[in-house]
Structures are given as C-alpha cells and as structure tokens.
Amino acid sequence: MEDRSHKVLLALVMLFLFAVIVLQYVCPGTECQLLRLRALSPAAAADPYRAEDETPARFLEQPCECRAGQKKCTCHRPGKRETWLFSRFSTGWSCGLHADWTELTNCVPSVVDSKKEVRLRPSRRRSLELRDAPWKTKSTSPVVTSPYSLHTGLNALPSSPLGRNFYYITILRDPVSRYLSEWRHVQRGATWKASLHVCDGRSPTTEELPSCYTGDDWSGCSLQEFMDCPYNLANNRQVRMLSDLSLVGCYNLSVMPEEQRNKVLLDSAKENLKRMAFFGLTEFQRKTQYLFEKTFNMNFISPFTQYNSTRASSVEIDEQTQQRIEALNFLDMELYDYAKDLFLQRYQYMRQKEHQEARRKRQEQRKILRAKQARLREQGENSS
C-alpha cells in the first residue's frame, strides 16, 4: 500500500513538472507569469502596468521577456499590455529567415490577416502608429517637401485585403563593416538555410542561386575564399534586400544585362528606402534614436549606445583588401552614401522643426506674460 502511494505521489510530481515546462514554453509572457504570481501570493496580483494614479506605468525592464531556450517571447508595446503584431519574437520568422523587402511586402499582409487575434481586435491594425509622424500630412498618401526639397514619403506599403496599412523600417550599416561582419558570422557556421528568397511566388532554383560551399556550412572559410565566390549573397546585400527584385526577373540573371540590372536594383533600393516610414544608420545611434522617437512619437526606455568596437572592427585588412570589398559592394557603397546624406538632412530638418516649435512656445509665453502685465497695470490705474 505504501509502495502504491509513493508511485502515485511520484506520478503527480512528474505531471506537475511536465505542466510547468509546457507552460513555460507555450506561455512565457507576462500574463502567464501574473497568473503564477497570483496563485502564490495575493499581494502580487497588482497590475504592474498601472501606476498608483491608474496611468500606464513605464517599463522598468526590457519589454521582451525572453529566457534561454524559449523559441518565442512576449513583446509588449511601451507602457501597454498589447503585443507587437509582427515580430520574430512573437510570430517567429513568418516570411522566412531574414526576409527581404520583396518577400515582406508580399507576405506580411496575408500573415497578419491570418491571425485570429488581429481579426478580433481591429483597433490594433497597425504594427506602428503614425498619428504624429513628422513627415505625415493630412492626405491619404502622405508626402511632404522638406527645406531640402526632399520628398520623404511615408506611404503605407501595401494594404491588406482587410484594409490594414503596413509601415516598414530598416537600419543600414557601413558596407565594408557589414561585409566583414557577415564573413565572421559565416566563418562561425551561419548558413541562412532557412531563408526562402521568395520572389514572384517562388524560391530561386539552384541554377539561379548556386551555393558557395558543398558541405553542411562554410565554417572556417578565409576572407579570400569569401570574396572569391561569385554567388555570394553578401555582395551588395543591402541593395538586394531593399529593392524590388521582381523588376529584374528575381534571381534569373539572364533577363537583362548586368549593367541595366544593377541600375534598376539601385534605383529601386533608393526609392524604397526614401519611402520607408523610417530608417537609421548604425554609425549614428543617438541620431537614429532621436529620429525614431520623433517620427513615431514614442520614447525608448534608455538611450542607444554607440559601440565602436565590434567583431568587424577587430578585423585588420590592408588597403588592397579594403578596395576589393568596396568593389564587390559598389552598389551598397552608393546606396549608403545616398542614405547617409538623406538621413543627416532629415535629422537637421527635425532639429530645425524642434527649435522652431520651442521658439514659437517662448513667443506665446512672452505674449501671455505681456498681456497679463498689461491687465495688472490697467487694474492698478483703475483702482487709483
């Protein structure tokens, strides 16, 4: 009898541990944690998203609650219990690993529309709200001309069948540093095998997109080997990932001459970048944060940190290698020069706008003060 009770107890313990593991994987977010806390302590039932005055409290920790071993995390929007609609942490790589602009614009609308939760909550249709975006006008296709005659369009691309609009953002990096960083990443065993490279409804064939290696990965490859592969997608990656590949026949290089293809890709990447809701540069972390906060009318919990020491910066290359990397990424080099110029002009435009607004407020305050002083003088004269 005693043996049987021990077995029953052991079975119950094992069942409890299994339930905890499943709960941790399936429901790792704050809401589930709150349920566990409430079960343990009544005092812990207070809503952490509400301050004492019942206003939403600012996050004291990172909004994404991720632990080692979890494949998905709960990522809340700042100060709210709403989760981001589309994030690799909340929805995974729904459009393929590191999907490019061509894949995302064709995939995201259908993926988001397929989410049952989204259909039930129409008020959460936009992954990013642009109610106070500085470039936005009252027109349905917001385009504004800055003092530099730049048309910084914020058109939503594209609308879903349910009428939702999507706004895309990106961060660019110096092409040479980015190229060296990718080489180091590949050298350590990265493959991006889960990338789909879907264009015009299909992935490229092995003839259209040959592999640079024959084994399981390309780990241990030298920089020379990395540069020597003519099919290496690291070459001009930023232009490829920001352009509309369907304009050049996707990955079929026989559709048009190489020179024409390069021009179409570069022009497309520039246009898409210009019309994105926002883009930043890794070499200007604070300016990137400033522009993001002003664009979307939201503030980060802590300031961005400028890291000048990276794996790429630790790679010492001679001038000849530098020049070859620049030649292999000549489209990215031109795109980055364009992006840097546009980024800094947008930053200056926003700073000037901020100064003008501050000046206007000071003038209004002085006007109010003068009016108040005039009333006081008038009252004094009447009383005398």
Stockholm file with secondary structure:
# STOCKHOLM 1.0

chainA/1-384         MEDRSHKVLLALVMLFLFAVIVLQYVCPGTECQLLRLRALSPAAAADPYRAEDETPARFLEQPCECRAGQKKCTCHRPGKRETWLFSRFSTGWSCGLHADWTELTNCVPSVVDSKKEVRLRPSRRRSLELRDAPWKTKSTSPVVTSPYSLHTGLNALPSSPLGRNFYYITILRDPVSRYLSEWRHVQRGATWKASLHVCDGRSPTTEELPSCYTGDDWSGCSLQEFMDCPYNLANNRQVRMLSDLSLVGCYNLSVMPEEQRNKVLLDSAKENLKRMAFFGLTEFQRKTQYLFEKTFNMNFISPFTQYNSTRASSVEIDEQTQQRIEALNFLDMELYDYAKDLFLQRYQYMRQKEHQEARRKRQEQRKILRAKQARLREQGENSS
#=GR chainA/1-384 SS CHHHHHHHHHHHHHHHHHHHHHHHHHCCSHHHHHHHHHHHCGGGGSCTTBCTTSSBCCCSSCSEECCTTCSCCEEBCTTSSCBCSSCTTTTCSTTSTTCCHHHHHHHHHHHHHTCHHHHHCGGGCCSSCCTTCTTCCSSSSCCCBCTTCCBCCCCCCCCCTTCCCCCCEEEECCHHHHHHHHHHHHHTTCCCTTCCCCBTTBCCCTTTSCCSCSSSCCTTCCHHHHHHCTTCTTTTHHHHHHSCGGGGTTTCTTSSCHHHHHHHHHHHHHHHHHHSSEEEETTCHHHHHHHHHHHHTCCCSSCCCCCCCCTTTTCCCCHHHHHHHHHHTHHHHHHHHHHHHHHHHHHHHHHHHHHHHHHHHHHHHHHHHHHHHHHHHHHHHHHC
#=GC SS_cons         CHHHHHHHHHHHHHHHHHHHHHHHHHCCSHHHHHHHHHHHCGGGGSCTTBCTTSSBCCCSSCSEECCTTCSCCEEBCTTSSCBCSSCTTTTCSTTSTTCCHHHHHHHHHHHHHTCHHHHHCGGGCCSSCCTTCTTCCSSSSCCCBCTTCCBCCCCCCCCCTTCCCCCCEEEECCHHHHHHHHHHHHHTTCCCTTCCCCBTTBCCCTTTSCCSCSSSCCTTCCHHHHHHCTTCTTTTHHHHHHSCGGGGTTTCTTSSCHHHHHHHHHHHHHHHHHHSSEEEETTCHHHHHHHHHHHHTCCCSSCCCCCCCCTTTTCCCCHHHHHHHHHHTHHHHHHHHHHHHHHHHHHHHHHHHHHHHHHHHHHHHHHHHHHHHHHHHHHHHHHC
//
